[in-house]
Amino acid sequence: QAVVDAGGAAAVVAAMGDHAADVEVQRAGCVALWNIAAGSDACRQAVVDAGGAAAVVAAMGDHAADVEVQRAGCVALWNIAAGSDACRQAVVDAG
């Protein structure tokens, strides 16, 4: 919760957006969002509010050949979707 309170989800999404071509940033970003979304429903909602689902889907699309991005992205989306109906819908809307 401390990471969320400090704006961690938004910072991760911003870094992923600023460095979309950097596979290492995308891997790390997906793992970070995976871990944040593994917390409480409030943590999952913070990831959604920050645009995390869309950032993960974009990373997976941009780096389709990178198995680590795909693996981390799948788990991140799984964890996000484990939240409320709104969180599940955000994953669906992200593509």
N, C-alpha and C positions, 0 to 999 in steps of 0.2 A: 504494500500500500504506500510505503514511503516513496517508491519510485514514481508511482502515479501522482502522488501529491506534489512531487517536485517537477512535474511536467515531462516525465520520462517518455511516455508514449508519444506525445507530440514531438519531442526532440528526435526520437527514432524515425518517425514518419518523415520529418523534415530532412534528416540526413539521407534517407532512402531516396527522397525526391531530388535532392541536390546532387546525388551521386548515382543516378540510375544505371549508368553504364559500368559501374564498378561492382563486379560480382562479389568481391569480399564484403563490401558494405551491405549488399543485398542479403548475403548469407547471414551476416551478423544481425542485420535488422530483423530478418524473419525469426531468428532465434530469440532475439530480445522481445519481440512482440509475442512469440510463443510463450515465453516465461511470464511476461506481464499478464497475459490472458489466462494463464494457469491459476491465477489467484482468485479473488472473490468475483462476484457478479459486478461489483463496482469497478474492479480492474478491467474486466472484459468490456464493460460499457465505456471506460476511458479509452481503450484501444479503438473501439468503434467510433467514438466521438472525435478522435484524432485522425480518422481516415485510415486506420490500420488495415482493415480488410482490403480496401482498394490498393493500398501500398503493397501488400503481400501478393495479391493477384497480378499487379503490374510487374513485380519482381519475377514471379513465376513465368509470366509471358515473355519478358525481356531476356530471361536466362533459362530458356526451356531445356537446354542441353546440360545444365549443371545439376547433377543429382542432389547435391547438398541444398541448393536453393529449393528444389522441388520437395525434398523431405521436410525441411524446416517450414516451408510454406504450408504444406499439408497439415502439419501439427499445429501451426499457428491458427489456421482457419478452423481446425477441429476445436481448439480451445475457445476461440471466439464464439463459434456456433453453440458451444455448451452453455452459453448464457441464456438470456431472456429471448423471447420471441423477436424483439427488436434486434438483438445481436445476430440471431439466425438470419433475419431478413437482410441485415447489412452484408452478410457473407453472400447471400443469393444475389443481391443487387450489385456486388462487386464483380460478379461474373463467374 
